[in-house]
Amino acid sequence: MDYFFQSMTQEQAELIAYQWKYKDEYSFYDIAADQEDLQELLDEKH
């Protein structure tokens, strides 16, 4: 199996930040729940 890596686009980062949600004890992984993590994910310079 071959893998291909590329930089995440801003659109992909926003999709992850605002649409990926986890239930119950896994809600810890919601990016939007932590403002520092959210800002880092959405910062186009990273």
N, CA, C and O atoms as a Tinker XYZ file with bonds, in Angstrom:
   184  protein
     1  N      0.854000   -1.178000    0.000000    73     2
     2  CA     0.000000    0.000000    0.000000    64     1     3
     3  C      0.896000    1.236000    0.000000    63     2     4     5
     4  O      1.838000    1.333000    0.786000    81     3
     5  N      0.597000    2.156000   -0.868000    73     3     6
     6  CA     1.344000    3.409000   -0.951000    64     5     7
     7  C      0.599000    4.498000   -0.194000    63     6     8     9
     8  O     -0.631000    4.512000   -0.144000    81     7
     9  N      1.364000    5.406000    0.392000    73     7    10
    10  CA     0.789000    6.534000    1.105000    64     9    11
    11  C      1.228000    7.820000    0.422000    63    10    12    13
    12  O      2.322000    7.908000   -0.135000    81    11
    13  N      0.361000    8.799000    0.479000    73    11    14
    14  CA     0.649000   10.108000   -0.096000    64    13    15
    15  C      0.336000   11.154000    0.967000    63    14    16    17
    16  O     -0.779000   11.192000    1.488000    81    15
    17  N      1.297000   11.991000    1.289000    73    15    18
    18  CA     1.114000   13.026000    2.292000    64    17    19
    19  C      1.134000   14.392000    1.621000    63    18    20    21
    20  O      1.915000   14.641000    0.703000    81    19
    21  N      0.261000   15.269000    2.099000    73    19    22
    22  CA     0.244000   16.635000    1.605000    64    21    23
    23  C     -0.215000   17.544000    2.733000    63    22    24    25
    24  O     -0.806000   17.091000    3.713000    81    23
    25  N      0.062000   18.812000    2.582000    73    23    26
    26  CA    -0.357000   19.790000    3.596000    64    25    27
    27  C     -1.878000   19.878000    3.630000    63    26    28    29
    28  O     -2.555000   19.750000    2.610000    81    27
    29  N     -2.387000   20.099000    4.825000    73    27    30
    30  CA    -3.831000   20.255000    5.000000    64    29    31
    31  C     -4.253000   21.628000    4.479000    63    30    32    33
    32  O     -3.567000   22.621000    4.719000    81    31
    33  N     -5.356000   21.686000    3.782000    73    31    34
    34  CA    -5.881000   22.965000    3.312000    64    33    35
    35  C     -6.671000   23.634000    4.438000    63    34    36    37
    36  O     -7.041000   22.988000    5.419000    81    35
    37  N     -6.919000   24.915000    4.286000    73    35    38
    38  CA    -7.730000   25.636000    5.269000    64    37    39
    39  C     -9.138000   25.034000    5.334000    63    38    40    41
    40  O     -9.712000   24.905000    6.415000    81    39
    41  N     -9.677000   24.675000    4.199000    73    39    42
    42  CA   -11.008000   24.074000    4.154000    64    41    43
    43  C    -11.040000   22.751000    4.929000    63    42    44    45
    44  O    -12.002000   22.482000    5.649000    81    43
    45  N    -10.017000   21.942000    4.790000    73    43    46
    46  CA    -9.951000   20.681000    5.531000    64    45    47
    47  C     -9.837000   20.926000    7.029000    63    46    48    49
    48  O    -10.469000   20.231000    7.825000    81    47
    49  N     -9.038000   21.908000    7.412000    73    47    50
    50  CA    -8.879000   22.236000    8.834000    64    49    51
    51  C    -10.201000   22.686000    9.439000    63    50    52    53
    52  O    -10.541000   22.292000   10.554000    81    51
    53  N    -10.940000   23.501000    8.716000    73    51    54
    54  CA   -12.233000   23.971000    9.215000    64    53    55
    55  C    -13.242000   22.831000    9.296000    63    54    56    57
    56  O    -14.055000   22.789000   10.219000    81    55
    57  N    -13.197000   21.921000    8.354000    73    55    58
    58  CA   -14.082000   20.754000    8.397000    64    57    59
    59  C    -13.809000   19.939000    9.659000    63    58    60    61
    60  O    -14.743000   19.546000   10.358000    81    59
    61  N    -12.551000   19.687000    9.948000    73    59    62
    62  CA   -12.178000   18.934000   11.155000    64    61    63
    63  C    -12.599000   19.701000   12.407000    63    62    64    65
    64  O    -13.176000   19.125000   13.330000    81    63
    65  N    -12.314000   20.982000   12.434000    73    63    66
    66  CA   -12.584000   21.792000   13.620000    64    65    67
    67  C    -14.062000   21.884000   13.968000    63    66    68    69
    68  O    -14.434000   21.824000   15.140000    81    67
    69  N    -14.891000   22.026000   12.964000    73    67    70
    70  CA   -16.292000   22.325000   13.235000    64    69    71
    71  C    -17.269000   21.181000   12.982000    63    70    72    73
    72  O    -18.417000   21.246000   13.421000    81    71
    73  N    -16.834000   20.137000   12.282000    73    71    74
    74  CA   -17.774000   19.063000   11.971000    64    73    75
    75  C    -17.429000   17.724000   12.599000    63    74    76    77
    76  O    -18.307000   16.872000   12.738000    81    75
    77  N    -16.186000   17.516000   12.978000    73    75    78
    78  CA   -15.836000   16.257000   13.632000    64    77    79
    79  C    -16.215000   16.372000   15.099000    63    78    80    81
    80  O    -15.619000   17.164000   15.829000    81    79
    81  N    -17.176000   15.611000   15.533000    73    79    82
    82  CA   -17.646000   15.628000   16.917000    64    81    83
    83  C    -17.614000   14.217000   17.490000    63    82    84    85
    84  O    -17.867000   13.239000   16.786000    81    83
    85  N    -17.306000   14.130000   18.751000    73    83    86
    86  CA   -17.230000   12.851000   19.431000    64    85    87
    87  C    -18.201000   12.847000   20.604000    63    86    88    89
    88  O    -18.438000   13.888000   21.218000    81    87
    89  N    -18.754000   11.702000   20.915000    73    87    90
    90  CA   -19.763000   11.603000   21.967000    64    89    91
    91  C    -19.168000   11.161000   23.298000    63    90    92    93
    92  O    -18.134000   10.495000   23.366000    81    91
    93  N    -19.864000   11.559000   24.337000    73    91    94
    94  CA   -19.608000   11.107000   25.702000    64    93    95
    95  C    -18.146000   11.285000   26.103000    63    94    96    97
    96  O    -17.597000   12.381000   25.984000    81    95
    97  N    -17.518000   10.215000   26.575000    73    95    98
    98  CA   -16.156000   10.335000   27.103000    64    97    99
    99  C    -15.137000   10.698000   26.024000    63    98   100   101
   100  O    -14.019000   11.099000   26.348000    81    99
   101  N    -15.500000   10.566000   24.756000    73    99   102
   102  CA   -14.588000   10.913000   23.667000    64   101   103
   103  C    -14.696000   12.383000   23.250000    63   102   104   105
   104  O    -13.952000   12.828000   22.377000    81   103
   105  N    -15.597000   13.130000   23.852000    73   103   106
   106  CA   -15.758000   14.547000   23.508000    64   105   107
   107  C    -14.484000   15.344000   23.801000    63   106   108   109
   108  O    -14.315000   16.464000   23.317000    81   107
   109  N    -13.600000   14.758000   24.591000    73   107   110
   110  CA   -12.298000   15.368000   24.859000    64   109   111
   111  C    -11.556000   15.657000   23.545000    63   110   112   113
   112  O    -10.762000   16.595000   23.473000    81   111
   113  N    -11.815000   14.860000   22.523000    73   111   114
   114  CA   -11.116000   14.989000   21.243000    64   113   115
   115  C    -11.724000   16.034000   20.308000    63   114   116   117
   116  O    -11.184000   16.255000   19.225000    81   115
   117  N    -12.807000   16.673000   20.679000    73   115   118
   118  CA   -13.393000   17.741000   19.866000    64   117   119
   119  C    -12.434000   18.928000   19.857000    63   118   120   121
   120  O    -12.154000   19.513000   20.903000    81   119
   121  N    -11.943000   19.274000   18.701000    73   119   122
   122  CA   -10.966000   20.367000   18.588000    64   121   123
   123  C    -11.561000   21.683000   19.084000    63   122   124   125
   124  O    -10.873000   22.454000   19.753000    81   123
   125  N    -12.802000   21.946000   18.773000    73   123   126
   126  CA   -13.430000   23.209000   19.152000    64   125   127
   127  C    -13.601000   23.347000   20.668000    63   126   128   129
   128  O    -13.868000   24.444000   21.157000    81   127
   129  N    -13.452000   22.264000   21.407000    73   127   130
   130  CA   -13.599000   22.319000   22.864000    64   129   131
   131  C    -12.408000   23.004000   23.536000    63   130   132   133
   132  O    -12.523000   23.453000   24.676000    81   131
   133  N    -11.292000   23.089000   22.864000    73   131   134
   134  CA   -10.086000   23.706000   23.417000    64   133   135
   135  C     -9.666000   24.850000   22.488000    63   134   136   137
   136  O     -9.238000   24.611000   21.359000    81   135
   137  N     -9.788000   26.067000   22.957000    73   135   138
   138  CA    -9.530000   27.246000   22.119000    64   137   139
   139  C     -8.096000   27.292000   21.592000    63   138   140   141
   140  O     -7.872000   27.711000   20.456000    81   139
   141  N     -7.125000   26.868000   22.400000    73   139   142
   142  CA    -5.735000   26.870000   21.937000    64   141   143
   143  C     -5.540000   25.879000   20.791000    63   142   144   145
   144  O     -4.896000   26.201000   19.793000    81   143
   145  N     -6.091000   24.684000   20.933000    73   143   146
   146  CA    -5.997000   23.682000   19.865000    64   145   147
   147  C     -6.711000   24.172000   18.611000    63   146   148   149
   148  O     -6.215000   23.993000   17.499000    81   147
   149  N     -7.862000   24.781000   18.789000    73   147   150
   150  CA    -8.632000   25.289000   17.659000    64   149   151
   151  C     -7.845000   26.359000   16.909000    63   150   152   153
   152  O     -7.758000   26.325000   15.682000    81   151
   153  N     -7.276000   27.301000   17.644000    73   151   154
   154  CA    -6.501000   28.369000   17.003000    64   153   155
   155  C     -5.297000   27.814000   16.255000    63   154   156   157
   156  O     -4.974000   28.273000   15.159000    81   155
   157  N     -4.634000   26.824000   16.849000    73   155   158
   158  CA    -3.471000   26.234000   16.193000    64   157   159
   159  C     -3.865000   25.513000   14.904000    63   158   160   161
   160  O     -3.180000   25.640000   13.889000    81   159
   161  N     -4.955000   24.764000   14.940000    73   159   162
   162  CA    -5.412000   24.040000   13.750000    64   161   163
   163  C     -5.799000   24.996000   12.634000    63   162   164   165
   164  O     -5.526000   24.733000   11.463000    81   163
   165  N     -6.433000   26.104000   12.996000    73   163   166
   166  CA    -6.938000   27.030000   11.982000    64   165   167
   167  C     -5.912000   28.081000   11.546000    63   166   168   169
   168  O     -6.176000   28.844000   10.617000    81   167
   169  N     -4.765000   28.130000   12.190000    73   167   170
   170  CA    -3.714000   29.081000   11.834000    64   169   171
   171  C     -3.061000   28.631000   10.532000    63   170   172   173
   172  O     -2.418000   27.582000   10.483000    81   171
   173  N     -3.225000   29.413000    9.497000    73   171   174
   174  CA    -2.716000   29.041000    8.168000    64   173   175
   175  C     -1.190000   28.988000    8.111000    63   174   176   177
   176  O     -0.641000   28.441000    7.155000    81   175
   177  N     -0.496000   29.534000    9.097000    73   175   178
   178  CA     0.974000   29.551000    9.090000    64   177   179
   179  C      1.568000   28.243000    9.585000    63   178   180   181
   180  O      2.772000   28.028000    9.446000    81   179
   181  N      0.757000   27.363000   10.158000    73   179   182
   182  CA     1.284000   26.077000   10.669000    64   181   183
   183  C      1.234000   25.037000    9.615000    63   182   184
   184  O      1.632000   23.896000    9.854000    81   183
